[in-house]
Amino acid sequence: MSEHGFHVHGPHDHALEHAAEGGHDDKFTNQIAMITAIIATVGAMFSYMGGATQANAGLYKNNAAIKKTEASDQWNFYQAKSTKQALAELARDLAPEDKKAAYQAKVDRYDKEKADIKMGAEKLEATATQWDQQSDEQMHQHHRWAQSTTVLQIAIALAAIALLTRKKWLEYGMFGVAGVGIVIGILAVLHI
């Protein structure tokens, strides 16, 4: 602040200057400043968790897509074996008696290979479903963190308004809204 000449500052600056000069202890201002700092700290942690769960959800969804692609590849391989088996069955049915056994061996081999491929494809599909479910759970938790962070930001705004207007009911409102934000954060921690 300038000692000479013209300067302009807001009410918050004036309150800080007054406190620094040894002005009266304003319990209302100090309390709101302390609570605002606590709310901002909790909000920052909740915001971090929201970002982390959103990143996890994307990663899990990507893993699900990879497993679905691998399963699709296996089903395509299964279909190719089915086509070969059908051709071997046709060749067996049209072949002379002395060659039917060789074609039947191919039919049997393709049937066994198909069973193994089908089991692998179904396993990959189940894994993809698990990744999808984990992604959905992370997104739900992300939404809880985002809701909590938003409510805490509203509480901080109420604190600023309470500080400027010096209205006690706004301070109580800030406490109530902050409490709701913390409860939503607890729901996020509990995966509810």
N, C-alpha and C positions, 0 to 999 in steps of 0.2 A: 504494500500500500504506500502511496506517495505521501511524503511529509509536506510537500509544497504543491500547490496547484490543485487541479481538479481530478477527482477520482470517483468512480462509481462502483459499488459492489452490492450484492444481493443480501437478503436477510440472513442466509446461511453464513456468508462471509462475515457479516456483522456479529453474529452470535459467536463464531469462532474467535474473532478478534477480541470480543468482549471477554470471553472465557480466558484467552491467553493473557489479557491485561489484568487478570485477577478479579474479574467480574463475579457476580453472585453465582453460586452453584445452582444450576438449573437442573433439577432432578428429572423433570419431564424430558428435556432434550437429551440428557445423558442416557436415560433409560431407552429412549427410542433409538439413539445412535448405537447402543450396545446390542439391542435386539435386532436391529437392521443388519449389523455386521454378522451376527449369528445366523440369521435367515439367509443372508447372501452366501455364507460359507456352506451351509447345508444345501442350498440351491445349486451351488457349483458342484458339489459332490453328486447330487441327484442328476444333474445335467450330464456329468461324466458317465454315470452309470447308464443313462438313457442312450448316449452315443455308443457305448460299448455293447449294449444289448442289440442296438440296431445293426451294428457291424456284424455281430454274431449271427443275427437272423439272415443277413445277406450271405454270409459264408455258408451257413447251413442250407440255405435255399440253393446255392451253387452246388454244394455237395449232392443234394437231391437230384439236381438236373444232370450231373455227371453220372450218377447211378442209374437214372432213367435212360440215359443214352446207352450206357453199357448193357442194360437189360434189353433195350431195343435191338442192339447189335446181336445179342444172344437169340432173341426171337427171330431175327432175320436168318441167323445161322440155322435155327431150328426149322424154319420154313424151307431153307435150301436142302436140308437133310430129308424133309418130308417129300420134296419134289424128287430127290434121288431115289428115295424109297419107293415112291409111286412108279417111277420109271423101272426100277428093278422088279417090282411086282408085275408090271406089264410085260417086261422081258421074260420073266419066269413063266407067266401064263402063255406066252407065245412061243417059247423055246421048246426044242425037242426034249424028250424025257431025260436024255443023258446030260443036259446042261441045266436042268431045272434046279438041281441041288446047289450049284454055284450061285445062281441068282437068289435062291432062298437064303443062302448064307449072307449075301449082301443085304437082303431085306431085314434079316435078324440083326445084323450089325448096325444098320441105320436106325432101327427101332431102339436099340440100346443107347446109341449115341444121342438120339433125340431125347430119351428119358433123362440123361445126364445134363444135356443142354437146358431142358425145361426146368430141371431142379435149380440150376445155376441162375437162370433168368428170373425165376420166382424169388430166389434169395436176393438178387439185386433189386427187384421191385420192392421187397419188404424193407430193405435197407434204405431205399429212396423214400419210402413212406415214413420211416423213422426220422430221416433228416428233415422231411417236410413238417412233421409234427414238432420237432425241436425248433425249427424256424418259426412256426406259428406261435409257440410258447414264448420265444424270445421277442417276437413282435408285440405280443400282448404285454409282456413285461416292459418293453420299450415305451408303449403307450402309457403305462402307469407312471414311469419315470417322467415322461414328457408332461403328463397332467400335473404331477406333483411340482415339477419345476415351474410350470406356468402359474399355478396357484401361489407358490412362494414369491414369484415376481410380482403378482398382484398385491401380496402382503407388503412387499417392499414399497410399492407405489403408495399404498395406504399409509405406510409409515412416513413417507415424505410429505404427504398431504396433511397428516396429523401434526407433523413438525411445523409446517408452515402455518396451519390454521390454529394450532394449539388446542384442538378439540379432543377431549378425553374419549368421547365415544368412537372417534376414528382410531385411537390407539387400541381400544378394546376390539374394534373390528379387525385391526391388523393382527392382534393376537389370535382371534378366532380363525381368520383366513390362514394364518401361518400354521395353526394347529391342524386344519383340514389338509394342508399341503404335506405336513409331516405324516399324517395318517395315510394319505395316498402313497407316500414313499414307503411306509411300512408294508402296505399291501403289495408294493412292487418287490420288496425284499422277500416277502412270504409267497411270491408267485401267485397272488390271488387276483 
